[in-house]
Amino acid sequence: MQGSRATVVLTYPQPLPQGAVYYKFGRTADNAQQHWYPFSGARISGNTVTLTLEDGGAGDDDLTQNSVIHDPGGVALLAPLPPGPASATAIPTLQNWALWLLSLLAILVVWPWWRGPKARSASSPG
């Protein structure tokens, strides 16, 4: 029935790890672009995930009350961040004058090929 709710229970062979989250892929009321997002209508307990989906609402990718619920999603476990420095490390780059010098050198190297075959043969010794 249009606009109705459905409860889906997913049962896995083993208990899901601590910190597991059910993610959905699709549109949401606040973002019309398809994207991954943690689904608040999922309850994880042991080896089961209980989803509460609403036609045209939370959990329905097409956001349309049409008696069809599109439900792409799955359980995810986010990897912890590796230990490291608390702040970002700057990557060394060239100064502006060095970039200009390298650009000029690159132009001088490829200049004969840009001018065409006549210029290459005229500048070749022989």
C-alpha positions, 0 to 999 in steps of 0.5 A: 500500500502506498506510504506504508511501512515495512520491517525487514529482518536480516540474519547473518550467520555470525554476530556482527562486530561491535561498531557495525553500522547499516549504510544505505545508498540513495537519495534522502529528503535533504540530499537528492543526489545518491550517496552513502549514509548511515541509516537511522532506521536500522537496529543491529543486535547480535547477528540480526539487523532490523530495518524499518522502511517507509514507502516514499520516506526514510529508507526508500531510495526513490522517495516516492509513495508508489507501493515499491521500496528501493533498499540498496544498503548493507552492514559496514564496519569503518576502519579505525584511523591509523596512528600518526601525527595529530596535524597534517604535514606540508608537502614541499613544492617549488617556488613560483620562479622555479615553476616558471623556469621549468615551464620555459624549459619545457617549452624550449624542449618541445618547440621544434615539434610545435613548429611542424616538420619543416622547422625540425628539418631546417634546424637539424644539422646535415 
